[in-house]
Amino acid sequence: MGVGDPPCVRHSERSEESRLRLDVICERFNFERINIMSTKTNKFLGLFTSRKFWAAFFGCVLIVVKEFYPDFPLDAEQISNIVYLLIAYIAGVAVEDAGKGAGGLSA
């Protein structure tokens, strides 16, 4: 295994013997194989299920709508307050996600 390689990533340049040893280690410690291509796709698709993404998207939409429609029923101060609220929400969700990754309780 090369320095810095994750334990269960399959590399094409590895010999068959080292792949077999890696399979045994992965099975013994219940590691899962990582398919690098599917991880990137899942991260992209996971963006659309992210609460932080939708909060940020909603804030941007509010700002753009106010810019193109000046007679929008909310004034600039109200939109700023909504954006501040969304920033606090995003920060809270980020802290919650970090807690889950650090072994915290699931919500």
PyRosetta script that sets phi, psi and omega in degrees:
from pyrosetta import init, pose_from_sequence

init()
pose = pose_from_sequence("MGVGDPPCVRHSERSEESRLRLDVICERFNFERINIMSTKTNKFLGLFTSRKFWAAFFGCVLIVVKEFYPDFPLDAEQISNIVYLLIAYIAGVAVEDAGKGAGGLSA")
pose.set_psi(1, 132.3)
pose.set_omega(1, -179.6)
pose.set_phi(2, -73.9)
pose.set_psi(2, 159.2)
pose.set_omega(2, 179.2)
pose.set_phi(3, -66.9)
pose.set_psi(3, 129.3)
pose.set_omega(3, 178.3)
pose.set_phi(4, 86.8)
pose.set_psi(4, -3.6)
pose.set_omega(4, 178.5)
pose.set_phi(5, -75.1)
pose.set_psi(5, 135.6)
pose.set_omega(5, 171.0)
pose.set_phi(6, -61.9)
pose.set_psi(6, 152.8)
pose.set_omega(6, -169.5)
pose.set_phi(7, -64.0)
pose.set_psi(7, -29.3)
pose.set_omega(7, -172.0)
pose.set_phi(8, -126.1)
pose.set_psi(8, 36.1)
pose.set_omega(8, 175.2)
pose.set_phi(9, -95.8)
pose.set_psi(9, 130.2)
pose.set_omega(9, -177.4)
pose.set_phi(10, -84.4)
pose.set_psi(10, 123.4)
pose.set_omega(10, 177.1)
pose.set_phi(11, -110.7)
pose.set_psi(11, 138.4)
pose.set_omega(11, -176.3)
pose.set_phi(12, -69.8)
pose.set_psi(12, -23.8)
pose.set_omega(12, -177.1)
pose.set_phi(13, -82.1)
pose.set_psi(13, -6.2)
pose.set_omega(13, 178.9)
pose.set_phi(14, -73.7)
pose.set_psi(14, 147.4)
pose.set_omega(14, 179.1)
pose.set_phi(15, -75.4)
pose.set_psi(15, 163.6)
pose.set_omega(15, -179.4)
pose.set_phi(16, -62.5)
pose.set_psi(16, -37.5)
pose.set_omega(16, -180.0)
pose.set_phi(17, -63.8)
pose.set_psi(17, -43.3)
pose.set_omega(17, 179.8)
pose.set_phi(18, -68.7)
pose.set_psi(18, -32.3)
pose.set_omega(18, 175.7)
pose.set_phi(19, -65.0)
pose.set_psi(19, -41.3)
pose.set_omega(19, 178.7)
pose.set_phi(20, -64.0)
pose.set_psi(20, -42.2)
pose.set_omega(20, 177.6)
pose.set_phi(21, -62.9)
pose.set_psi(21, -39.9)
pose.set_omega(21, 179.3)
pose.set_phi(22, -65.6)
pose.set_psi(22, -37.7)
pose.set_omega(22, 176.2)
pose.set_phi(23, -61.9)
pose.set_psi(23, -42.2)
pose.set_omega(23, -179.9)
pose.set_phi(24, -64.1)
pose.set_psi(24, -43.6)
pose.set_omega(24, 179.5)
pose.set_phi(25, -63.3)
pose.set_psi(25, -44.0)
pose.set_omega(25, -179.4)
pose.set_phi(26, -62.5)
pose.set_psi(26, -41.9)
pose.set_omega(26, 179.3)
pose.set_phi(27, -67.2)
pose.set_psi(27, -40.3)
pose.set_omega(27, -177.3)
pose.set_phi(28, -64.9)
pose.set_psi(28, -40.7)
pose.set_omega(28, -176.4)
pose.set_phi(29, -100.7)
pose.set_psi(29, 11.3)
pose.set_omega(29, 177.9)
pose.set_phi(30, 58.2)
pose.set_psi(30, 35.9)
pose.set_omega(30, 174.1)
pose.set_phi(31, -79.0)
pose.set_psi(31, 152.2)
pose.set_omega(31, 175.1)
pose.set_phi(32, -106.5)
pose.set_psi(32, 146.4)
pose.set_omega(32, 175.9)
pose.set_phi(33, -71.4)
pose.set_psi(33, 145.3)
pose.set_omega(33, -179.5)
pose.set_phi(34, -107.0)
pose.set_psi(34, 122.6)
pose.set_omega(34, 173.0)
pose.set_phi(35, -97.1)
pose.set_psi(35, 108.9)
pose.set_omega(35, -171.9)
pose.set_phi(36, -61.3)
pose.set_psi(36, -39.1)
pose.set_omega(36, -178.2)
pose.set_phi(37, -66.4)
pose.set_psi(37, -41.9)
pose.set_omega(37, -178.5)
pose.set_phi(38, -71.8)
pose.set_psi(38, -27.0)
pose.set_omega(38, 177.9)
pose.set_phi(39, -66.3)
pose.set_psi(39, -41.0)
pose.set_omega(39, 179.0)
pose.set_phi(40, -65.7)
pose.set_psi(40, -40.7)
pose.set_omega(40, 179.3)
pose.set_phi(41, -66.2)
pose.set_psi(41, -41.9)
pose.set_omega(41, -179.8)
pose.set_phi(42, -65.6)
pose.set_psi(42, -35.8)
pose.set_omega(42, 177.1)
pose.set_phi(43, -64.7)
pose.set_psi(43, -40.3)
pose.set_omega(43, 179.1)
pose.set_phi(44, -66.2)
pose.set_psi(44, -45.6)
pose.set_omega(44, 179.1)
pose.set_phi(45, -69.8)
pose.set_psi(45, -30.6)
pose.set_omega(45, 177.2)
pose.set_phi(46, -65.6)
pose.set_psi(46, -21.1)
pose.set_omega(46, 177.6)
pose.set_phi(47, -60.0)
pose.set_psi(47, -35.8)
pose.set_omega(47, -176.8)
pose.set_phi(48, -78.7)
pose.set_psi(48, -9.0)
pose.set_omega(48, 174.2)
pose.set_phi(49, -105.7)
pose.set_psi(49, 5.5)
pose.set_omega(49, -177.5)
pose.set_phi(50, -82.9)
pose.set_psi(50, 127.2)
pose.set_omega(50, 177.2)
pose.set_phi(51, -66.8)
pose.set_psi(51, -35.4)
pose.set_omega(51, 178.9)
pose.set_phi(52, -64.7)
pose.set_psi(52, -41.6)
pose.set_omega(52, 179.4)
pose.set_phi(53, -60.9)
pose.set_psi(53, -47.2)
pose.set_omega(53, -176.9)
pose.set_phi(54, -68.4)
pose.set_psi(54, -33.1)
pose.set_omega(54, 176.3)
pose.set_phi(55, -66.1)
pose.set_psi(55, -44.6)
pose.set_omega(55, 178.6)
pose.set_phi(56, -65.5)
pose.set_psi(56, -40.5)
pose.set_omega(56, 179.1)
pose.set_phi(57, -62.4)
pose.set_psi(57, -44.6)
pose.set_omega(57, 179.1)
pose.set_phi(58, -61.5)
pose.set_psi(58, -41.7)
pose.set_omega(58, 177.5)
pose.set_phi(59, -62.2)
pose.set_psi(59, -42.7)
pose.set_omega(59, 178.6)
pose.set_phi(60, -65.7)
pose.set_psi(60, -40.1)
pose.set_omega(60, 178.8)
pose.set_phi(61, -62.3)
pose.set_psi(61, -42.0)
pose.set_omega(61, 178.1)
pose.set_phi(62, -59.1)
pose.set_psi(62, -45.1)
pose.set_omega(62, -178.6)
pose.set_phi(63, -65.4)
pose.set_psi(63, -43.0)
pose.set_omega(63, -179.7)
pose.set_phi(64, -66.1)
pose.set_psi(64, -42.2)
pose.set_omega(64, 179.4)
pose.set_phi(65, -62.2)
pose.set_psi(65, -43.6)
pose.set_omega(65, 179.7)
pose.set_phi(66, -64.2)
pose.set_psi(66, -34.7)
pose.set_omega(66, -179.4)
pose.set_phi(67, -68.4)
pose.set_psi(67, -40.4)
pose.set_omega(67, -177.2)
pose.set_phi(68, -86.9)
pose.set_psi(68, -21.9)
pose.set_omega(68, 178.3)
pose.set_phi(69, -125.4)
pose.set_psi(69, 85.0)
pose.set_omega(69, -176.6)
pose.set_phi(70, -60.3)
pose.set_psi(70, -22.8)
pose.set_omega(70, 179.2)
pose.set_phi(71, -88.6)
pose.set_psi(71, 17.1)
pose.set_omega(71, 175.7)
pose.set_phi(72, -57.4)
pose.set_psi(72, 139.6)
pose.set_omega(72, -170.1)
pose.set_phi(73, -64.0)
pose.set_psi(73, -13.4)
pose.set_omega(73, 177.1)
pose.set_phi(74, -98.0)
pose.set_psi(74, 136.9)
pose.set_omega(74, 177.0)
pose.set_phi(75, -85.7)
pose.set_psi(75, 174.9)
pose.set_omega(75, -173.4)
pose.set_phi(76, -61.9)
pose.set_psi(76, -37.3)
pose.set_omega(76, -179.4)
pose.set_phi(77, -66.6)
pose.set_psi(77, -40.3)
pose.set_omega(77, 178.5)
pose.set_phi(78, -65.8)
pose.set_psi(78, -40.4)
pose.set_omega(78, 177.8)
pose.set_phi(79, -66.0)
pose.set_psi(79, -39.9)
pose.set_omega(79, 176.8)
pose.set_phi(80, -60.3)
pose.set_psi(80, -42.7)
pose.set_omega(80, 179.0)
pose.set_phi(81, -64.2)
pose.set_psi(81, -38.1)
pose.set_omega(81, 177.1)
pose.set_phi(82, -65.1)
pose.set_psi(82, -42.5)
pose.set_omega(82, 178.9)
pose.set_phi(83, -64.1)
pose.set_psi(83, -40.1)
pose.set_omega(83, 176.5)
pose.set_phi(84, -62.2)
pose.set_psi(84, -40.6)
pose.set_omega(84, 177.7)
pose.set_phi(85, -62.7)
pose.set_psi(85, -42.4)
pose.set_omega(85, 178.7)
pose.set_phi(86, -65.3)
pose.set_psi(86, -37.1)
pose.set_omega(86, 177.3)
pose.set_phi(87, -63.4)
pose.set_psi(87, -43.3)
pose.set_omega(87, 178.0)
pose.set_phi(88, -63.8)
pose.set_psi(88, -39.6)
pose.set_omega(88, 178.1)
pose.set_phi(89, -62.9)
pose.set_psi(89, -45.1)
pose.set_omega(89, 179.4)
pose.set_phi(90, -61.9)
pose.set_psi(90, -42.3)
pose.set_omega(90, 178.5)
pose.set_phi(91, -63.4)
pose.set_psi(91, -41.0)
pose.set_omega(91, 178.3)
pose.set_phi(92, -63.8)
pose.set_psi(92, -42.0)
pose.set_omega(92, 178.1)
pose.set_phi(93, -66.1)
pose.set_psi(93, -37.0)
pose.set_omega(93, 178.6)
pose.set_phi(94, -64.5)
pose.set_psi(94, -41.2)
pose.set_omega(94, 177.7)
pose.set_phi(95, -65.6)
pose.set_psi(95, -40.6)
pose.set_omega(95, 177.6)
pose.set_phi(96, -62.1)
pose.set_psi(96, -44.9)
pose.set_omega(96, 178.4)
pose.set_phi(97, -63.7)
pose.set_psi(97, -38.4)
pose.set_omega(97, 178.7)
pose.set_phi(98, -66.5)
pose.set_psi(98, -36.2)
pose.set_omega(98, 177.3)
pose.set_phi(99, -64.6)
pose.set_psi(99, -38.6)
pose.set_omega(99, 177.6)
pose.set_phi(100, -64.5)
pose.set_psi(100, -40.1)
pose.set_omega(100, -179.0)
pose.set_phi(101, -70.9)
pose.set_psi(101, -23.2)
pose.set_omega(101, -178.5)
pose.set_phi(102, -92.9)
pose.set_psi(102, 12.0)
pose.set_omega(102, 178.2)
pose.set_phi(103, 91.1)
pose.set_psi(103, 16.3)
pose.set_omega(103, 178.8)
pose.set_phi(104, -74.6)
pose.set_psi(104, 174.8)
pose.set_omega(104, 179.1)
pose.set_phi(105, -72.4)
pose.set_psi(105, 145.6)
pose.set_omega(105, 177.5)
pose.set_phi(106, -80.0)
pose.set_psi(106, 147.2)
pose.set_omega(106, -177.6)
pose.set_phi(107, -87.1)
pose.dump_pdb("model.pdb")
